[in-house]
Amino acid sequence: MSKIIVRKSEPLMGNISCSGSKNAALPILASTILTAGVSTLYNIPNLTDINYMLSILENLGAKCSFSKNCAKIDFTNCNSFYADIDSMSKFRGSFFLAAPLLSRMGRARISMPGGCPIGSRPIDLHLKGFSAMGAEIENGHGFVDLSCKKLQGARIYLDFPSVGATENLIMAAVLADGETVIENAAAEPEIVDLAEFLNKQGAQISGMGSDTVTIQGVSSLTPTDYTIISDRIEAGTFMSAFAITGGKGTITGINPLHLKPVTAKLAEMGAIILENESSISIDATKPLSASSIKTLPFPGFPTDMQAQFSALLCETKGTGIIVETVFENRFLHIGELNRMGANIRIDGRSSVIEGERLLTGAKVTAFDLRGGASLALAGLAAKGETEITGSEHIERGYEDLCGKLSSIGGNIFLA
Ligand code: UD1
């Protein structure tokens, strides 16, 4: 297992750039199955999850190349309705293959998805939507078989605005017969990005970014090139890194509108935030105050930033409270932060975080992606040395986190 070593760092200072968004890239890569021809995608982050996805696409018959953050996917031929179950079960994003395979091949065998252990993460909303569109569903041992000659447009109400279900159902509807309306849809920027990529190829999707998405089925898509959005969660993690060390700097290559819930919270805590068209500056050189946070679907505070703010609130003045409403088991990092001297109590879905703790370096474990990032942030502020095992979780979602944080003064490296 690889490790990350972090030592107490001076306040971080300088410019840091964002990579492409993992959560936009994964469904967009999967959606290339819908298009016979070559799709060229720019700003794809070089991450383990992306490499899993590319190897699965190759398994299905695509010719893929990936270099300098540009992926070319030639899906002239798609030869199979299922991919290697072992690689699919390694990450959550594999379930994005369900809709495009079903649409193109009339069948899909999909492994029950893996990914971070942050909750039970059922797929019932995806399946209910496919069923409303005419798919037959059979459960196997560890996989689901879907079949349908031709998907039919339908009106689908999601019980919860699930990001993945909204994306899968958009992909299912693009080449279906007739109109599909997804109500109580999720509105995350990554969903808008997927819809814009599909529309650039000739799909007819409207309402993305709102709670009602309407898709008029079309007969085929025309291959295109596309630049995916930058990663708002990576940007938010960098903002937290500046904040936890009392630093000051600029995050470049990011749409500030995607970060509103995070920048608003940091401003409320006392940071000075300046937004430009594609960058955000933060000055956290004056001490920050604690805050109350509730995670919610976009445009609420992102659950993917909860762990990083848990670390930050250990250092701010006063007592912070975080209520995690999206996932039922997303506090695995709390025990590890407490090992570093934090005083955090968990009560159901809430955590109460005592501020102004003198964190000290310790041997800790990353159990999931964002929880791992929170330990790296805590390590930058903690006295002495922190050793994080399980850093492969962090590498699933951050492109060269250590290198990027080092470039602005962080004392952090892969061991
Ligand atoms: C995506 C993101 C993840 C982020 C999450 C919420 C990707 C690859 N991952 O995950 O980083 O934390 O959105 O912003 O884009 N649910 C059901 N039934 C379903 C589907 C979801 O009950 O069929 C529940 C989940 O258990 C969870 C909640 O809905 O409690 C939100 O999940 P969802 O929005 O689907 O998250 P993902 O798409 O898995």
Boltz pocket constraint, residues with backbone or C-beta under 6 A from the ligand:
constraints:
  - pocket:
      binder: B
      contacts: [[A, 22], [A, 23], [A, 24], [A, 26], [A, 92], [A, 93], [A, 119], [A, 120], [A, 121], [A, 122], [A, 123], [A, 124], [A, 125], [A, 126], [A, 127], [A, 160], [A, 161], [A, 162], [A, 163], [A, 164], [A, 165], [A, 186], [A, 303], [A, 304], [A, 325], [A, 326], [A, 327], [A, 328]]
      max_distance: 6.0
